Amino acid sequence: WYRFCLLTLPVLGLSQHLPWKNSENVVKNKITSSGCEYPFQPLNSGCYFFSDVQMDFDLATSYCAGLADEHTHEVTLAMLGYDIGNDQALLQAVVDNGMSFWVGGKKGEDDQWVWQDGRDIYIDAPFWDLEEPDEVENLCMVIHPSNNSISRAFVYDHDCSGTVKAVCQAGNIKCPEGFIRIENYCYLQSLPNELPDRTWQEARDYCQALFVPEGYHADLAVLGLEDQDDYHSINNILPEGYHFSTWIGAYRDTECSYKWLDGRELPQESFYWSEDYPYCGEHDDHVIIYHQSSNNRAHLYDSIGDLASPFICQMYKDY
């Protein structure tokens, strides 16, 4: 299969071109009208940065990660497969640019191609060019204008030691101090942070007063959001090894009807509830999450909001 030729530059002296070494290349936290931080450019709903320096794959990975030092979001080599609109926009941008760019995929020891976020890359994915991947010794991936069409770009396997430009992608917001990332969100768990127990309202007031990046706010944690994995979220947001009743962002709205803080209903038949709950006692006006060691599952229970308990805060994007 025809392999494209790439111009190379010596690695010596490259550090002077790296964005974290040259403050003129990056203006910290400057948000453009597109919603992307400078120097990232919008492509569909994503934010991307195309380097003007060629480097090997490992250095490209560090190059992108280094951009995060001056920005509010995590930064990686670009990855495909999350959003078809973003994928198509990125491929078209490579066509328009006419150059090759590293992306964040690599073949592992088991010969399985994997994105840097851990997702598998299948050899029948539509972004591979015909007969790709086709070289056993090529363990990394580039996007390159098609060898057979001037109007399309595809992914090719490539020698990791080759020198190619990098395309970086801004990903999740970086979690503030005290928060941890679980799936797509940042959470602050009171127990690992050695915070005192609070009533439900005190816990909510504490969460809402937390300092978070511009464009975000904090509140008690909720479940069932569109980009949350329902089963894994309820089992993962509690600190590992802790078995304490913990406040989350749900409350009783009417006699025996519960809601999340964002206004969504929390139906009585939801699988989140423990068996025979909600109990709907006279004073059971708020909701706790509790991890049962007996079945290694977390469930919801209605409880008395004036009781002091641990709590979990969550960071949300403003809309």
DALINPE-V678333 format. One record per pair of residues at least 24 apart in sequence whose ideal C-beta (glycine too) atoms are under 10 Angstrom apart, sorted by the first residue. I is the first residue (numbers start at 1). J is the second residue. Records with the same first field share a line. If there is no record, write none. Layout:
BEGIN
I = J ; J
END
This chain:
BEGIN
1 = 129 ; 130 ; 131 ; 132 ; 133 ; 134 ; 135 ; 147 ; 156 ; 157
2 = 131 ; 147 ; 148
3 = 134 ; 135 ; 138 ; 144 ; 147 ; 156 ; 157 ; 158 ; 159
4 = 100 ; 142 ; 144 ; 145 ; 146 ; 147 ; 156 ; 158
5 = 100
6 = 54 ; 99 ; 100 ; 142 ; 144 ; 158 ; 159 ; 162 ; 163 ; 164 ; 165
7 = 54 ; 99 ; 100 ; 163 ; 164
8 = 54 ; 55 ; 56 ; 162 ; 163 ; 164
9 = 53 ; 54 ; 55 ; 163
10 = 54 ; 163
11 = 54 ; 55 ; 56 ; 59 ; 163
14 = 53 ; 54 ; 55 ; 56 ; 59 ; 63 ; 163
15 = 59
16 = 53
17 = 51 ; 52 ; 53 ; 54 ; 55 ; 63
18 = 51 ; 53 ; 55 ; 59 ; 62 ; 63 ; 66 ; 67
19 = 49 ; 51 ; 53 ; 63 ; 64 ; 66 ; 67 ; 69 ; 70 ; 71 ; 75 ; 168
20 = 62 ; 63 ; 65 ; 66 ; 67 ; 68 ; 69 ; 70
21 = 66
23 = 70
25 = 49 ; 51 ; 52 ; 67 ; 70
26 = 66 ; 67 ; 69 ; 70 ; 71
27 = 70 ; 71
28 = 69 ; 70 ; 71 ; 72
29 = 70 ; 71 ; 72 ; 213 ; 214
30 = 70 ; 71
31 = 72 ; 214 ; 215
35 = 215
36 = 71 ; 73 ; 170
37 = 67 ; 70 ; 71 ; 72 ; 73 ; 75 ; 170
38 = 70 ; 71
39 = 67 ; 70 ; 71 ; 168
40 = 67 ; 71 ; 73 ; 75 ; 168 ; 169 ; 170
41 = 93
42 = 89
43 = 78 ; 85 ; 86 ; 87 ; 88 ; 89 ; 90 ; 91 ; 92 ; 93 ; 167 ; 169
44 = 83 ; 84 ; 85 ; 86 ; 87 ; 88 ; 89 ; 90 ; 92 ; 93
45 = 82 ; 83 ; 85 ; 86 ; 89
46 = 78 ; 82 ; 83 ; 85 ; 86 ; 87 ; 89 ; 90 ; 169 ; 170 ; 171
47 = 71 ; 73 ; 75 ; 86 ; 168 ; 169 ; 170 ; 171
48 = 78 ; 86 ; 89 ; 90 ; 93 ; 101 ; 167 ; 168 ; 169 ; 170
49 = 75 ; 78 ; 166 ; 167 ; 168 ; 169 ; 170
50 = 78 ; 90 ; 93 ; 94 ; 97 ; 99 ; 101 ; 165 ; 166 ; 167 ; 168
51 = 101 ; 102 ; 164 ; 165 ; 166 ; 167 ; 168
52 = 99 ; 165 ; 166
53 = 163 ; 165 ; 166
54 = 99 ; 100 ; 101 ; 102 ; 162 ; 163 ; 164 ; 165 ; 166
55 = 102 ; 162 ; 163 ; 164 ; 165 ; 166
56 = 102 ; 140 ; 159 ; 160 ; 161 ; 162 ; 163 ; 164 ; 166
57 = 102 ; 103 ; 104 ; 105 ; 106 ; 139 ; 140 ; 141 ; 142 ; 158 ; 159 ; 160 ; 161 ; 162 ; 163 ; 164 ; 166
58 = 102 ; 140 ; 160 ; 161
59 = 102 ; 163 ; 166
60 = 101 ; 102 ; 103 ; 104 ; 140 ; 142 ; 160 ; 163 ; 164 ; 165 ; 166 ; 167 ; 168
61 = 102 ; 104 ; 106 ; 116 ; 140 ; 166 ; 168
62 = 166
63 = 102 ; 165 ; 166 ; 168
64 = 102 ; 104 ; 116 ; 166 ; 167 ; 168 ; 169 ; 170 ; 171
65 = 116 ; 168
66 = 168
67 = 166 ; 168 ; 169 ; 170
68 = 168 ; 170 ; 171 ; 174
71 = 170 ; 173 ; 174
72 = 170 ; 173 ; 174 ; 176 ; 213 ; 214 ; 215 ; 216
73 = 169 ; 170 ; 171 ; 172 ; 173 ; 174 ; 213
74 = 169 ; 170 ; 171 ; 172 ; 173 ; 174 ; 175 ; 181
75 = 168 ; 169 ; 170 ; 171 ; 172 ; 174
76 = 103 ; 104 ; 115 ; 116 ; 117 ; 168 ; 169 ; 170 ; 171 ; 172
77 = 101 ; 102 ; 103 ; 104 ; 105 ; 106 ; 115 ; 116 ; 140 ; 141 ; 166 ; 167 ; 168 ; 169
78 = 102 ; 103 ; 104 ; 105 ; 115 ; 116 ; 143 ; 166 ; 167 ; 168 ; 169 ; 170 ; 171
79 = 103 ; 104 ; 105 ; 115 ; 116 ; 117 ; 119 ; 121 ; 141 ; 169 ; 171
80 = 104 ; 105 ; 115 ; 119 ; 121 ; 125 ; 126 ; 127 ; 141 ; 143 ; 155 ; 169
81 = 105 ; 115 ; 117 ; 119 ; 120 ; 121 ; 122 ; 125 ; 126 ; 127
82 = 115 ; 117 ; 119 ; 169 ; 171
84 = 126 ; 127
86 = 169
87 = 125 ; 126 ; 127 ; 143 ; 155
88 = 127 ; 153
90 = 127 ; 143 ; 153 ; 167 ; 169
91 = 127 ; 143 ; 145 ; 146 ; 152 ; 153 ; 154 ; 155
92 = 151 ; 152 ; 153
93 = 143 ; 153 ; 167
94 = 142 ; 143 ; 144 ; 145 ; 146 ; 152 ; 153 ; 154 ; 155 ; 165 ; 167
95 = 143 ; 144 ; 145 ; 146 ; 149 ; 150 ; 151 ; 152 ; 153
96 = 145 ; 153
97 = 143 ; 145 ; 153 ; 165 ; 167
98 = 144 ; 145 ; 150 ; 153
99 = 142 ; 143 ; 144 ; 145 ; 164 ; 165 ; 167
100 = 142 ; 143 ; 144 ; 145 ; 153 ; 156 ; 158 ; 162 ; 163 ; 164 ; 165 ; 167
101 = 141 ; 142 ; 143 ; 144 ; 153 ; 164 ; 165 ; 166 ; 167 ; 168
102 = 140 ; 141 ; 142 ; 143 ; 158 ; 160 ; 162 ; 163 ; 164 ; 165 ; 166 ; 167 ; 168
103 = 127 ; 140 ; 141 ; 142 ; 143 ; 155 ; 158 ; 164 ; 166 ; 167 ; 168 ; 169
104 = 140 ; 141 ; 166 ; 167 ; 168 ; 169
105 = 133 ; 139 ; 140 ; 141 ; 142 ; 155 ; 157
106 = 139 ; 140 ; 141 ; 157 ; 160
107 = 133 ; 136 ; 137 ; 138 ; 139 ; 140 ; 141 ; 157 ; 160
108 = 139
109 = 139
111 = 136 ; 139
113 = 139 ; 140 ; 141 ; 155 ; 157
115 = 141
117 = 171 ; 172
121 = 155
125 = 155
126 = 154 ; 155
127 = 153 ; 154 ; 155
128 = 154 ; 155 ; 156 ; 157
129 = 153 ; 154 ; 155 ; 156 ; 157
130 = 154
131 = 156
132 = 156 ; 157
133 = 157 ; 158
135 = 159
138 = 162
140 = 164
142 = 166 ; 167
143 = 167
173 = 212 ; 213 ; 215 ; 216 ; 315 ; 317
174 = 213
175 = 212 ; 213 ; 315
176 = 210 ; 211 ; 212 ; 213 ; 216 ; 218 ; 315
177 = 211
178 = 210 ; 211 ; 313
179 = 210 ; 212 ; 218 ; 313 ; 314 ; 315
180 = 237 ; 239
181 = 315
182 = 221 ; 228 ; 229 ; 232 ; 233 ; 236 ; 237 ; 238 ; 312 ; 314
183 = 225 ; 227 ; 228 ; 229 ; 232 ; 233 ; 236 ; 237
184 = 225 ; 226 ; 227 ; 228 ; 229 ; 233
185 = 221 ; 222 ; 225 ; 227 ; 228 ; 233 ; 237 ; 314 ; 315 ; 316 ; 317
186 = 212 ; 213 ; 216 ; 218 ; 313 ; 314 ; 315 ; 316
187 = 218 ; 221 ; 233 ; 236 ; 237 ; 238 ; 239 ; 312 ; 313 ; 314 ; 315
188 = 212 ; 218 ; 221 ; 311 ; 312 ; 313 ; 314 ; 315
189 = 221 ; 237 ; 238 ; 239 ; 240 ; 242 ; 246 ; 310 ; 311 ; 312 ; 313
190 = 239 ; 244 ; 246 ; 247 ; 309 ; 310 ; 311 ; 312 ; 313
191 = 238 ; 239 ; 241 ; 242 ; 244 ; 246 ; 310 ; 311 ; 312
192 = 239 ; 240 ; 242 ; 310
193 = 239 ; 310 ; 313
195 = 310 ; 311 ; 313
196 = 308 ; 310
197 = 244 ; 245 ; 246 ; 247 ; 307 ; 308 ; 309 ; 310 ; 311
198 = 247 ; 307 ; 308 ; 309 ; 310 ; 311
199 = 247 ; 286 ; 304 ; 305 ; 306 ; 307 ; 308 ; 309 ; 311
200 = 247 ; 248 ; 249 ; 250 ; 251 ; 285 ; 286 ; 287 ; 288 ; 303 ; 304 ; 305 ; 306 ; 307 ; 308 ; 309 ; 311
201 = 247 ; 251 ; 286 ; 305 ; 306
202 = 247 ; 305 ; 306 ; 308 ; 311
203 = 246 ; 247 ; 248 ; 249 ; 286 ; 305 ; 308 ; 309 ; 310 ; 311 ; 312 ; 313
204 = 247 ; 249 ; 251 ; 261 ; 286 ; 305 ; 311 ; 313
206 = 311 ; 313
207 = 247 ; 249 ; 261 ; 311 ; 312 ; 313 ; 314 ; 315
208 = 313
209 = 313
210 = 313 ; 315
212 = 313 ; 315 ; 316 ; 317 ; 318
213 = 315 ; 317
214 = 318
215 = 317 ; 318 ; 319
216 = 315 ; 316 ; 317 ; 318
217 = 314 ; 315 ; 316 ; 317 ; 318
218 = 313 ; 314 ; 315 ; 316
219 = 249 ; 261 ; 262 ; 313 ; 314 ; 315 ; 316
220 = 246 ; 247 ; 248 ; 249 ; 250 ; 251 ; 260 ; 261 ; 286 ; 287 ; 311 ; 312 ; 313 ; 314
221 = 246 ; 247 ; 248 ; 249 ; 250 ; 260 ; 261 ; 289 ; 311 ; 312 ; 313 ; 314 ; 315 ; 316
222 = 248 ; 249 ; 250 ; 259 ; 260 ; 261 ; 262 ; 264 ; 266 ; 287 ; 312 ; 314 ; 316
223 = 248 ; 249 ; 250 ; 260 ; 264 ; 266 ; 270 ; 272 ; 287 ; 289 ; 298 ; 300 ; 314
224 = 250 ; 260 ; 262 ; 264 ; 265 ; 266 ; 270 ; 272
225 = 260 ; 262 ; 264 ; 314 ; 316
230 = 270 ; 271 ; 272
231 = 271 ; 272 ; 297 ; 298
233 = 272 ; 298
234 = 271 ; 272 ; 289 ; 291 ; 297 ; 298 ; 299 ; 300
235 = 289 ; 291 ; 296 ; 297 ; 298 ; 299
236 = 298
237 = 289 ; 291 ; 298 ; 312 ; 314
238 = 289 ; 290 ; 291 ; 298 ; 310 ; 312
239 = 291 ; 310 ; 312
240 = 291
241 = 291 ; 293
242 = 290 ; 291 ; 310
243 = 290 ; 291 ; 292 ; 293 ; 294 ; 298
244 = 288 ; 289 ; 290 ; 291 ; 309 ; 310
245 = 288 ; 289 ; 290 ; 291 ; 301 ; 303 ; 307 ; 309 ; 310
246 = 288 ; 289 ; 290 ; 291 ; 298 ; 309 ; 310 ; 311 ; 312
247 = 286 ; 287 ; 288 ; 289 ; 303 ; 305 ; 307 ; 308 ; 309 ; 310 ; 311 ; 312 ; 313
248 = 272 ; 286 ; 287 ; 288 ; 289 ; 300 ; 311 ; 312 ; 313 ; 314
249 = 286 ; 287 ; 311 ; 312 ; 313 ; 314 ; 316
250 = 278 ; 286 ; 287 ; 288 ; 289 ; 300 ; 302
251 = 285 ; 286 ; 287 ; 302 ; 305
252 = 278 ; 280 ; 281 ; 283 ; 284 ; 285 ; 286 ; 287 ; 302 ; 305
253 = 285
255 = 280
256 = 280 ; 281 ; 284 ; 302
258 = 284 ; 285 ; 286 ; 287 ; 300 ; 302
259 = 287
260 = 287
261 = 314 ; 316
262 = 316
266 = 300 ; 302
270 = 300
271 = 299 ; 300
272 = 298 ; 299 ; 300
273 = 299 ; 300 ; 301 ; 302
274 = 298 ; 299 ; 300 ; 301 ; 302
275 = 299
276 = 301
277 = 301 ; 302 ; 303
278 = 302 ; 303
279 = 303
283 = 307
END
